Amino acid sequence: MRANRVNFNITVLPGDGIGPEVVKEGTQALSQIASLYGFRVEFQEGLVGGASIDAHGKPLTDPVLKLAKESDAVLGPRGRCWPCGRSLACSPIFAR
């Protein structure tokens, strides 16, 4: 075991449509890469988009935004912001 092991906290935001299936594969791939190269990844999931609207009445809640901002990376949707229509990549939490 390495003394200087690196850990990464990744916020996972599956979103809607094919997002959950794509993100699931992405987390599995990242876990395998971490294992091969000797680092750890810890995933924390949050709701965005339609799933968040259904559960909370809005597409992005403050706790999920805070979680994403405090993480090392965000794995999630690549689409359009609701309701402004801009690319989600324009947001600082999604552009890391």
C-alpha positions in Angstrom: 0.0 0.0 0.0 1.3 3.5 -0.9 1.9 6.0 1.8 0.8 8.9 -0.4 -2.4 7.6 -1.6 -4.6 10.1 -3.5 -8.3 10.3 -3.0 -10.8 12.1 -5.2 -14.4 13.1 -4.2 -16.6 13.1 -7.3 -20.2 14.4 -7.3 -22.3 12.3 -9.6 -25.3 13.9 -11.3 -27.0 11.4 -13.5 -29.7 13.7 -14.8 -32.4 12.4 -17.1 -32.8 10.4 -20.3 -29.8 8.3 -21.0 -27.8 10.1 -18.3 -28.2 7.5 -15.5 -27.0 4.7 -17.8 -24.0 6.7 -19.1 -23.0 8.0 -15.7 -23.2 4.4 -14.3 -20.7 3.3 -16.9 -18.5 6.3 -16.3 -18.3 5.6 -12.5 -17.4 2.0 -13.2 -14.7 3.0 -15.6 -13.3 5.6 -13.2 -13.3 3.0 -10.4 -11.3 0.6 -12.6 -8.8 3.3 -13.6 -8.4 4.3 -9.9 -7.7 0.6 -9.1 -5.1 0.3 -11.9 -3.3 3.5 -11.1 -3.4 3.4 -7.3 -5.8 6.2 -6.3 -9.2 6.2 -4.8 -12.5 7.7 -5.9 -15.5 8.3 -3.7 -18.8 9.1 -5.4 -21.7 11.1 -4.0 -24.8 11.4 -6.0 -27.2 14.3 -6.4 -30.4 14.9 -8.4 -30.5 17.4 -11.2 -32.9 18.1 -14.1 -36.3 16.5 -14.3 -35.5 14.0 -11.4 -34.8 17.0 -9.1 -37.9 18.8 -10.4 -40.0 15.8 -9.6 -38.5 15.4 -6.1 -37.9 19.1 -5.1 -39.8 21.3 -7.6 -36.6 22.8 -9.1 -33.9 21.5 -11.4 -30.9 22.1 -9.0 -31.2 22.5 -5.2 -28.8 24.4 -3.0 -27.5 21.3 -1.3 -26.6 19.6 -4.6 -24.9 22.8 -5.8 -22.9 22.9 -2.6 -21.9 19.3 -2.9 -20.8 19.8 -6.5 -18.8 22.9 -5.6 -17.0 21.2 -2.8 -16.1 18.1 -4.8 -12.9 17.5 -6.8 -14.9 16.8 -10.0 -18.4 16.5 -11.3 -19.6 13.7 -13.5 -22.9 14.5 -15.0 -25.1 15.8 -17.7 -24.1 17.5 -20.9 -27.1 19.3 -22.0 -29.2 22.4 -21.7 -30.0 24.3 -18.5 -33.6 24.6 -17.6 -35.1 27.2 -18.0 -32.4 29.5 -19.5 -31.5 27.1 -22.3 -27.7 27.7 -22.1 -25.3 24.8 -22.2 -24.7 23.2 -18.7 -21.0 23.4 -19.5 -21.2 27.2 -19.0 -21.7 26.7 -15.3 -18.5 26.8 -13.2 -19.5 23.5 -11.4 -19.9 21.7 -14.7 -16.9 23.1 -16.5 -14.2 21.6 -14.3 
